[in-house]
Amino acid sequence: MIKSVLRALAGAAILAFGIFAMNGLIGMKETPPVKPRPAVARAVKVAPAFPDTVVPNVGIEGRVQALNRMTVLSEVSGMLPVGGKEFREGERYRSGEVMLRIDDTETRANLLAQRSQWLQLLAGSLADLQLDFPERADVWQAYVRELDVANKLLPLPEPTSDRERLYLTGRGIISGHHAVQAAEERLSKFSLQAPFDGVITGASVQPGSMVRTGQPLGTLVGTQRFEVKSAVHARHLDKLSIGNEVELFGADGAAVARGEVSRIAGTVDPSTQSTSVYCEVRATEGHSLRDGRYLSGAISLDPMTSALELDAALLKGDEVFAVSDGKLVSMPVDVLHRDGDRVLVGGVNPGTALLAEPISGAHEGLLVEVVNR
């Protein structure tokens, strides 16, 4: 038992001595010197700054809308005749051209009868007019000779005295004249004329069908004047004004319309912080505009002097990076305008070598090597 204990103690002592000796030998070894890694310059492209007068743009997009648009309604009832230039979708009309005629045979006959009755009343009063107003007899006789029941009534001769006016009123001549004029106005409603150049869309009646009072017949959409409604962020409103030029492009990139800002809404949408801007536009040569077409383009704002246009990715807050003595230098600038991926800045000295494209990990003092663009 004693021998086993002595053997264990001797083994522990030998192990401790070995560990102590090993640590001593390790401590005698010199630590190799650490060599710093050489700094590697990043290859960058630069562009000299040349501030100039620049016209900033605000991007817009929207749907073309006809400025002139009306729902065609009938104020009278009747049959829509067949034949001639029929009222159908896609049919085009010039301003003042008759779009449709509703059968007015009965109404026209009633008007002829009404004119005849009134003319009979006036003719029966000529004798009394000649007796009571001899100085006006020739005027009224000439007026009666010019009347034709097939044509619209002529305006009544203007009475020269209160006595003559009361006479005409008492005989029912003035009221009868107004009644005939009202009937003539109603007859005119059987023929609908286009108030502007346009094309019919969504015709809801067919030739030969019955038209009722107040019935919508279709929609006339103008083909001459157009506008585009677009949402513009509120930050641009201080620079935007009525009359700013607008250019719009099609899907192929060609300029299809030009115009100007005509109206600006007075409120800002709280959810999008944008406001509606209306641009009246006209088609460029070789192109045409149609209601409902979707276009995109830009509004040209007032020119800015001593400005430089940059990629927005080159801007870090209100600073840009310049290259000086092989290093990046952070340079503060004045942000004049920002729209999309482009930004206009001021406060840059001409000839300053600015970073031409963004690089990852850019910071003040970064070693760089300029390469040709």
Secondary structure, DSSP 8 states (H G I E B T S, - for coil): -HHHHHHHHHHHHHHHHHHHHHHHHHHTS------------EEE-EEE---EEE--EEEEEEEEEES-EEEEE-SS-EE---SSS---TT-EE-TT-EEEE---HHHHHHHHHHHHHHHHHHHHTHHHHHHH-GGGHHHHHHHHHH--TTS--------SSHHHHHHHHHTTHHHHHHHHHHHHHHHHTTEEE-SSSEEEES----TTSEE-TT-EEEEEEESS-EEEEEEEEGGGTTT--TT-EEEEE-TTS-EEEEEEEEEE-S--BTTTTEEEEEEEEEE-TT----TT-EEEEEEE---EEEEEEEEGGG-BTTEEEEEETTEEEEEE-EEEEEETTEEEEE---TT-EEESS--TT--TT-BEEE---
